[in-house]
Amino acid sequence: MTTLTQTPAQNNLLKNKWIGRFMRSKWYPGIIQWPTLLIFMVIMFELLLGPTSAHDNFGTALTWVLWWPVIPIMFLFLGRFWCAICPFATINDLVQKFVGSNKPAPKFLKKYGIWIIDALFIFITWSDHVWGVVENPVGSGILMLTLTTGVVASGAFFERRTFCRYVCFLGGLSGNYARAGMLQLRGTPEICATCTLASCYKGTEKADGCPLFEFPKTMTSSANCNICANCAKNCPNDSIQVTVRPPSFELWFIRKPKLEEAFLSAVIMGIVFVQNVTMLEAWPPILRWLENAVGTTSYAVTFSIAFLVSIIIPISMLGLTSWVAAKFNRESLLTNFTRFGYALIVLDMAGHMAHNLFHLLAEGKSIWFTGLALFGQEVGHNLSAALMSDSTIQLLQFGLIGLGFLGSLYTAYRIAKANYAPEKLWGTFAPYAVLMVVLGVMNVYLFVLPMAMRM
């Protein structure tokens, strides 16, 4: 059985004169935070007071055509860096600075936070389709205001970024994806072993402590590290390393897998399925069939059924596969489900990127069109918003799904290799290999079918 350790970090980016100086400076990450907050304010103005049609709204275009497609790409290359510059996090910090009481995060949030995030992620996706959040600028604005309210309340009462760590649905998504990301921040074990100051966690006059309650000395995951570099500024021993690693590397060596995180990875797969299905030209006939089957024309009912089925499918498939694998490795279904659920994250990310790539490349010019309209320069509605042809976009989508499939397949193999002796390795891995093939084919099939545009 392979020991659950990770390869020593190499090529510390903080040793680079320019990168190290910038990340340790007082300007980082504020120099990126404040422009992001300003753009967020423009978006909020447009969503709530701008054109009521999503097709004409600059805030809608920036949010759902640009930001939402780009965000998983950022997770892949920069880990959870978005959370360092997120406008909600900046608002949290401002509220905390002026009126915060800095109470400890509630115990129930620490214990059940990820389950709350799972539930919120499911609910927000469901509500988007039932109430038309994305297609309705005001609906998007209300969603943003609701999140802002939660952030303000959390910042006023609780310490650090309690909302970001334990409540934010995007934080949960970014935490899962950051595990597969290519950027890693860690303390140097040999240096940290002799340190008793804990400045990296507590903070100093140079910078606050870790906003997401991480301790670099014991950190083994990037799920709750936003690369804010506070620890690097505060560490008196130059222990912090920021390194580049192979995608999915962390997933091979999860020391304490959690059921709620594995469950979220299966849920995300189901959500990608339902997001794709509802954009297909075949969706209206499917909807009519559901209406006839259940005897109602209520979209809330019929969509809820489709949504539930889409989520149950990958969860059930992972559960069945784990039951088969348990026959070979003699561990429980729950242990296998929890351990190998992480292997889905790579394909999740690829499916998410491939789905959003359609919006970015098929509707990308809408950002320019609505931006010009903001300054009184109207652009004809008959102009195409596409940046690339459908066939080119589809080819890129297939490439992403292929890479995601290979990544998840190899991750499942490495998890099996890290946890089981050779005589149990292949019997454990084979069922998950079949699962990845089936999920990969399902994703490819959905991208083969014609899609409709959102803007």
C-alpha positions as CSV (number, residue, x, y, z in Angstrom):
1,M,0.0,0.0,0.0
2,T,1.3,3.4,-1.0
3,T,2.0,5.8,1.8
4,L,-0.4,8.8,1.7
5,T,2.2,11.5,1.4
6,Q,2.7,14.2,-1.2
7,T,5.8,15.0,-3.3
8,P,8.0,17.7,-1.7
9,A,7.2,21.1,-3.2
10,Q,9.6,22.4,-5.8
11,N,10.1,25.7,-7.6
12,N,8.7,28.0,-5.0
13,L,7.2,31.0,-6.9
14,L,7.8,33.2,-3.8
15,K,11.5,32.9,-4.5
16,N,11.0,34.7,-7.8
17,K,12.0,38.3,-7.1
18,W,9.0,39.9,-8.8
19,I,6.3,37.5,-7.7
20,G,7.6,37.2,-4.1
21,R,7.8,41.0,-3.7
22,F,4.4,41.6,-5.2
23,M,2.6,38.9,-3.1
24,R,4.3,40.1,0.1
25,S,3.6,43.7,-0.6
26,K,0.8,45.8,1.1
27,W,-0.7,46.2,-2.4
28,Y,-1.6,42.5,-2.8
29,P,-4.4,41.4,-3.1
30,G,-6.0,44.8,-2.6
31,I,-4.9,46.2,-6.0
32,I,-7.1,43.5,-7.6
33,Q,-9.8,43.5,-4.9
34,W,-10.9,47.2,-5.3
35,P,-11.3,47.2,-9.1
36,T,-13.3,43.9,-8.8
37,L,-15.6,45.6,-6.2
38,L,-16.0,48.6,-8.5
39,I,-17.0,46.3,-11.4
40,F,-19.4,44.5,-9.1
41,M,-21.1,47.8,-8.2
42,V,-21.6,48.5,-11.9
43,I,-23.0,45.0,-12.4
44,M,-25.4,45.5,-9.5
45,F,-26.6,48.9,-10.9
46,E,-27.2,47.4,-14.3
47,L,-29.0,44.3,-13.0
48,L,-31.4,46.3,-10.7
49,L,-31.8,49.5,-12.7
50,G,-30.7,48.7,-16.2
51,P,-32.6,47.1,-19.2
52,T,-35.1,44.5,-18.1
53,S,-34.2,42.2,-21.0
54,A,-31.2,40.0,-20.4
55,H,-30.3,40.4,-24.1
56,D,-29.7,44.1,-23.5
57,N,-28.3,44.1,-20.0
58,F,-24.6,44.7,-19.5
59,G,-24.7,43.3,-16.0
60,T,-26.2,40.0,-17.2
61,A,-23.6,39.7,-19.9
62,L,-20.7,40.4,-17.6
63,T,-22.0,38.0,-15.0
64,W,-23.3,35.0,-16.9
65,V,-21.5,35.2,-20.3
66,L,-18.0,36.3,-19.0
67,W,-17.5,35.7,-15.3
68,W,-19.4,32.4,-14.8
69,P,-17.6,30.7,-17.7
70,V,-14.2,32.1,-16.7
71,I,-14.4,31.2,-13.0
72,P,-13.8,27.4,-13.4
73,I,-10.8,28.1,-15.6
74,M,-9.4,30.3,-12.8
75,F,-10.0,27.5,-10.3
76,L,-7.9,25.2,-12.5
77,F,-4.9,27.5,-12.9
78,L,-5.0,29.6,-9.7
79,G,-6.9,27.4,-7.2
80,R,-9.2,29.3,-5.0
81,F,-7.6,32.7,-5.8
82,W,-11.0,34.2,-6.8
83,C,-12.0,34.1,-3.1
84,A,-9.2,36.5,-2.3
85,I,-10.6,39.1,-4.7
86,C,-14.3,38.3,-4.6
87,P,-16.4,41.4,-4.0
88,F,-18.5,39.6,-1.3
89,A,-15.3,38.9,0.6
90,T,-14.2,42.5,0.3
91,I,-17.6,43.7,1.7
92,N,-17.2,41.2,4.5
93,D,-13.8,42.6,5.4
94,L,-15.1,46.2,5.3
95,V,-18.1,45.4,7.6
96,Q,-15.9,43.5,9.9
97,K,-13.4,46.4,10.1
98,F,-16.0,49.0,11.2
99,V,-18.8,47.1,13.0
100,G,-17.6,43.5,13.4
101,S,-17.9,41.9,16.8
102,N,-15.6,39.0,15.7
103,K,-17.4,36.2,17.5
104,P,-16.2,32.7,16.8
105,A,-17.9,30.9,13.9
106,P,-20.9,28.9,15.3
107,K,-20.2,25.2,16.0
108,F,-23.0,24.0,13.9
109,L,-21.6,25.8,10.8
110,K,-18.2,24.2,11.4
111,K,-19.8,20.8,11.7
112,Y,-22.5,21.0,9.0
113,G,-21.2,23.9,6.8
114,I,-20.4,21.7,3.7
115,W,-23.9,20.1,3.9
116,I,-25.4,23.6,4.0
117,I,-23.3,24.6,1.0
118,D,-24.5,21.4,-0.8
119,A,-28.1,22.3,-0.1
120,L,-27.7,26.0,-1.1
121,F,-26.0,25.0,-4.4
122,I,-28.8,22.6,-5.2
123,F,-31.5,25.2,-4.3
124,I,-29.9,28.1,-6.2
125,T,-29.6,26.0,-9.3
126,W,-33.2,24.8,-9.0
127,S,-34.5,28.4,-8.4
128,D,-32.6,29.6,-11.4
129,H,-34.6,27.4,-13.7
130,V,-37.9,27.8,-11.9
131,W,-37.8,31.5,-11.4
132,G,-35.6,32.4,-14.3
133,V,-32.7,34.1,-12.4
134,V,-30.2,34.1,-15.2
135,E,-32.7,35.2,-17.9
136,N,-34.0,38.0,-15.6
137,P,-31.6,40.8,-14.7
138,V,-33.6,41.8,-11.6
139,G,-33.7,38.1,-10.5
140,S,-29.9,38.0,-10.8
141,G,-29.7,41.3,-8.9
142,I,-31.9,39.9,-6.1
143,L,-29.6,36.8,-5.9
144,M,-26.6,39.1,-5.5
145,L,-28.4,41.3,-2.9
146,T,-29.3,38.1,-0.9
147,L,-25.7,37.0,-0.9
148,T,-24.6,40.5,0.1
149,T,-27.0,40.5,3.0
150,G,-25.6,37.2,4.2
151,V,-22.1,38.5,3.9
152,V,-22.9,41.7,5.8
153,A,-24.6,39.8,8.6
154,S,-21.8,37.3,8.9
155,G,-19.1,40.1,8.8
156,A,-21.0,42.0,11.5
157,F,-21.2,39.1,13.9
158,F,-18.5,36.5,13.2
159,E,-14.7,36.5,12.8
160,R,-12.7,36.4,9.6
161,R,-14.6,35.1,6.5
162,T,-17.1,32.8,8.2
163,F,-19.6,33.2,5.4
164,C,-17.0,32.3,2.7
165,R,-15.8,29.2,4.5
166,Y,-19.0,27.7,5.8
167,V,-22.0,29.1,3.8
168,C,-21.1,30.4,0.4
169,F,-22.2,28.0,-2.4
170,L,-19.5,29.3,-4.7
171,G,-17.0,28.8,-2.0
172,G,-18.0,25.2,-1.8
173,L,-17.7,24.8,-5.5
174,S,-14.3,26.6,-5.6
175,G,-13.1,24.5,-2.7
176,N,-13.8,21.3,-4.6
177,Y,-12.3,22.5,-7.8
178,A,-9.2,24.0,-6.0
179,R,-8.3,20.5,-5.0
180,A,-7.7,19.7,-8.7
181,G,-6.1,23.1,-9.3
182,M,-2.5,23.7,-10.4
183,L,-1.5,26.2,-7.7
184,Q,-0.6,25.1,-4.2
185,L,0.4,27.0,-1.0
186,R,2.0,25.1,1.9
187,G,4.3,25.6,4.8
188,T,7.8,23.9,4.6
189,P,7.4,21.0,7.1
190,E,11.0,21.1,8.4
191,I,10.7,24.9,9.2
192,C,7.2,24.8,10.5
193,A,8.0,21.9,12.9
194,T,10.2,24.1,15.0
195,C,7.9,27.2,14.9
196,T,5.8,28.0,18.0
197,L,4.6,31.5,17.0
198,A,1.6,30.6,14.7
199,S,1.9,34.1,13.1
200,C,0.6,32.7,9.8
201,Y,-2.7,31.8,11.5
202,K,-3.1,34.5,14.1
203,G,-1.8,37.4,12.0
204,T,0.6,40.3,12.8
205,E,0.9,44.0,12.3
206,K,1.8,43.2,8.7
207,A,-1.4,41.4,7.8
208,D,-4.4,39.7,9.2
209,G,-4.4,36.0,10.0
210,C,-5.7,33.4,7.5
211,P,-9.2,34.6,6.5
212,L,-10.4,31.0,5.9
213,F,-9.1,29.5,9.2
214,E,-6.3,27.5,7.7
215,F,-3.0,26.8,9.4
216,P,-0.2,26.3,6.8
217,K,1.8,24.2,9.3
218,T,-0.8,21.4,9.1
219,M,-2.5,22.2,5.8
220,T,-2.7,19.3,3.4
221,S,-5.4,20.6,1.1
222,S,-6.0,23.7,-1.1
223,A,-9.7,23.6,-0.6
224,N,-9.7,26.5,1.9
225,C,-6.7,28.5,0.7
226,N,-7.4,31.6,-1.4
227,I,-3.7,32.4,-2.1
228,C,-4.2,35.8,-0.3
229,A,-0.5,35.5,0.9
230,N,-1.3,36.8,4.4
231,C,0.6,33.8,5.8
232,A,3.6,34.6,3.6
233,K,3.6,38.2,4.9
234,N,3.4,37.1,8.5
235,C,5.7,34.2,8.5
236,P,9.0,35.2,10.2
237,N,10.8,32.1,8.9
238,D,10.2,32.3,5.2
239,S,8.5,28.9,5.4
240,I,5.6,29.5,2.9
241,Q,5.8,28.0,-0.5
242,V,3.6,28.7,-3.5
243,T,4.2,26.0,-6.2
244,V,2.8,24.7,-9.4
245,R,1.7,21.1,-9.4
246,P,0.0,18.7,-11.9
247,P,-3.8,19.1,-12.2
248,S,-5.7,16.7,-9.8
249,F,-2.4,15.9,-7.9
250,E,-4.0,16.6,-4.5
251,L,-6.9,14.3,-5.2
252,W,-4.6,11.3,-5.3
253,F,-3.7,11.7,-1.7
254,I,-6.8,12.8,0.3
255,R,-5.9,11.8,3.8
256,K,-9.3,12.4,5.4
257,P,-12.0,12.1,2.8
258,K,-15.4,13.5,3.7
259,L,-18.7,12.2,2.6
260,E,-20.2,15.6,2.1
261,E,-17.4,16.6,-0.3
262,A,-17.7,13.4,-2.2
263,F,-21.5,13.9,-2.3
264,L,-21.0,17.4,-3.7
265,S,-18.8,16.1,-6.5
266,A,-21.6,13.8,-7.6
267,V,-24.2,16.6,-7.2
268,I,-22.2,18.9,-9.5
269,M,-22.1,16.2,-12.1
270,G,-25.9,16.0,-12.0
271,I,-26.2,19.8,-12.1
272,V,-24.0,19.9,-15.2
273,F,-26.4,17.3,-16.8
274,V,-29.5,19.3,-16.0
275,Q,-27.9,22.5,-17.2
276,N,-27.1,20.9,-20.5
277,V,-30.5,19.1,-20.9
278,T,-32.5,22.3,-20.3
279,M,-30.5,24.1,-23.1
280,L,-31.1,21.4,-25.7
281,E,-33.6,21.9,-28.5
282,A,-35.0,18.5,-27.3
283,W,-35.9,20.0,-23.9
284,P,-39.5,21.2,-24.9
285,P,-40.5,17.7,-26.1
286,I,-39.1,16.2,-22.9
287,L,-41.0,18.7,-20.9
288,R,-44.3,17.9,-22.7
289,W,-43.7,14.2,-22.1
290,L,-43.2,14.9,-18.4
291,E,-46.4,17.0,-18.3
292,N,-48.4,14.2,-19.8
293,A,-46.8,11.6,-17.5
294,V,-47.5,13.5,-14.2
295,G,-50.7,15.2,-15.4
296,T,-49.7,18.9,-14.7
297,T,-48.5,21.8,-16.8
298,S,-46.7,23.4,-13.8
299,Y,-43.1,24.0,-14.9
300,A,-42.0,24.0,-11.2
301,V,-43.2,20.4,-10.8
302,T,-41.9,19.0,-14.1
303,F,-38.5,20.7,-13.9
304,S,-38.2,19.6,-10.2
305,I,-38.7,16.0,-11.4
306,A,-36.1,16.3,-14.1
307,F,-33.7,18.1,-11.7
308,L,-34.1,15.4,-9.1
309,V,-33.6,12.6,-11.6
310,S,-30.5,14.3,-13.0
311,I,-28.9,14.6,-9.6
312,I,-29.9,11.1,-8.5
313,I,-28.3,9.5,-11.6
314,P,-24.6,10.2,-10.8
315,I,-25.1,9.7,-7.1
316,S,-26.7,6.3,-7.7
317,M,-24.1,5.4,-10.2
318,L,-21.3,6.3,-7.8
319,G,-23.1,4.3,-5.1
320,L,-23.5,1.2,-7.3
321,T,-19.9,1.4,-8.4
322,S,-18.8,1.7,-4.8
323,W,-20.9,-1.3,-3.8
324,V,-19.2,-3.4,-6.6
325,A,-15.7,-2.1,-5.5
326,A,-16.5,-3.0,-1.9
327,K,-16.7,-6.7,-3.0
328,F,-13.1,-6.6,-4.0
329,N,-11.5,-4.4,-1.3
330,R,-13.6,-5.5,1.6
331,E,-14.4,-2.0,2.8
332,S,-17.9,-0.5,3.2
333,L,-19.9,1.1,0.4
334,L,-19.8,4.4,2.3
335,T,-16.0,4.3,2.5
336,N,-15.6,3.6,-1.2
337,F,-18.2,6.3,-2.1
338,T,-16.4,8.9,0.1
339,R,-12.9,8.0,-1.1
340,F,-13.6,7.7,-4.8
341,G,-16.1,10.5,-5.1
342,Y,-13.2,12.9,-5.3
343,A,-12.2,11.3,-8.6
344,L,-15.3,12.8,-10.2
345,I,-14.1,16.4,-9.5
346,V,-11.9,16.5,-12.6
347,L,-14.7,15.5,-15.0
348,D,-17.0,17.8,-13.1
349,M,-14.7,20.7,-13.8
350,A,-14.3,19.7,-17.5
351,G,-18.1,19.4,-17.9
352,H,-18.6,22.8,-16.2
353,M,-16.1,24.4,-18.5
354,A,-17.4,22.8,-21.6
355,H,-21.0,23.9,-20.8
356,N,-20.0,27.4,-20.0
357,L,-17.7,27.6,-23.0
358,F,-20.8,27.6,-25.2
359,H,-22.0,30.8,-23.5
360,L,-18.6,32.5,-23.6
361,L,-17.9,31.7,-27.3
362,A,-21.4,31.6,-28.7
363,E,-22.6,34.7,-26.9
364,G,-19.3,36.5,-26.2
365,K,-19.9,39.6,-28.4
366,S,-23.0,40.4,-26.3
367,I,-20.6,41.8,-23.7
368,W,-19.3,44.3,-26.3
369,F,-22.8,45.0,-27.6
370,T,-24.4,45.7,-24.2
371,G,-21.3,47.6,-23.1
372,L,-21.7,50.0,-26.1
373,A,-25.4,50.3,-25.3
374,L,-24.5,51.4,-21.7
375,F,-22.9,54.5,-23.3
376,G,-25.8,55.1,-25.7
377,Q,-24.4,53.3,-28.8
378,E,-27.1,50.9,-29.8
379,V,-26.2,47.8,-31.8
380,G,-28.6,46.0,-34.0
381,H,-30.2,42.8,-32.5
382,N,-29.7,41.0,-35.8
383,L,-25.9,40.8,-35.3
384,S,-24.5,37.5,-34.2
385,A,-23.0,37.4,-30.7
386,A,-20.8,34.4,-31.5
387,L,-17.0,34.5,-31.3
388,M,-16.6,31.1,-33.0
389,S,-18.7,28.7,-35.1
390,D,-20.8,26.0,-33.4
391,S,-18.6,23.3,-34.9
392,T,-15.4,24.8,-33.4
393,I,-17.0,25.3,-30.0
394,Q,-18.2,21.7,-30.1
395,L,-14.8,20.5,-30.9
396,L,-13.3,22.4,-28.0
397,Q,-16.1,21.0,-25.7
398,F,-15.2,17.4,-26.8
399,G,-11.5,18.1,-26.1
400,L,-12.3,19.4,-22.5
401,I,-14.5,16.3,-21.8
402,G,-11.8,14.0,-23.1
403,L,-9.2,15.6,-20.8
404,G,-11.6,15.5,-17.9
405,F,-12.3,11.8,-18.5
406,L,-8.6,11.0,-18.6
407,G,-8.0,13.1,-15.5
408,S,-10.8,11.4,-13.5
409,L,-9.8,7.9,-14.7
410,Y,-6.2,8.5,-13.7
411,T,-7.3,10.0,-10.4
412,A,-9.4,6.9,-9.6
413,Y,-6.4,4.8,-10.3
414,R,-4.1,6.8,-8.1
415,I,-6.6,6.8,-5.3
416,A,-6.8,3.0,-5.6
417,K,-3.0,2.7,-5.7
418,A,-2.6,4.9,-2.7
419,N,-5.0,3.0,-0.5
420,Y,-4.9,-0.7,-1.5
421,A,-2.4,-3.5,-1.9
422,P,-1.6,-4.8,-5.4
423,E,-4.0,-7.8,-5.0
424,K,-6.9,-5.4,-4.4
425,L,-5.8,-2.6,-6.7
426,W,-7.3,-3.6,-10.0
427,G,-10.5,-5.1,-8.6
428,T,-11.1,-1.8,-6.9
429,F,-10.1,0.4,-9.8
430,A,-12.0,-1.5,-12.6
431,P,-15.5,-0.6,-11.5
432,Y,-14.6,3.1,-11.2
433,A,-12.9,2.9,-14.7
434,V,-16.2,1.7,-16.1
435,L,-18.0,4.5,-14.2
436,M,-15.7,7.2,-15.7
437,V,-16.3,5.8,-19.2
438,V,-20.1,5.9,-18.8
439,L,-20.1,9.4,-17.4
440,G,-17.7,10.5,-20.1
441,V,-19.9,9.1,-22.8
442,M,-23.0,10.7,-21.2
443,N,-21.3,14.1,-21.2
444,V,-20.2,13.8,-24.8
445,Y,-23.7,12.8,-25.9
446,L,-25.2,15.9,-24.3
447,F,-22.7,18.1,-26.1
448,V,-23.4,16.4,-29.5
449,L,-27.1,17.6,-29.3
450,P,-27.9,21.2,-30.5
451,M,-28.0,23.8,-27.8
452,A,-30.0,27.0,-27.5
453,M,-28.6,30.4,-26.5
454,R,-29.2,32.3,-23.3
455,M,-28.6,35.9,-24.4
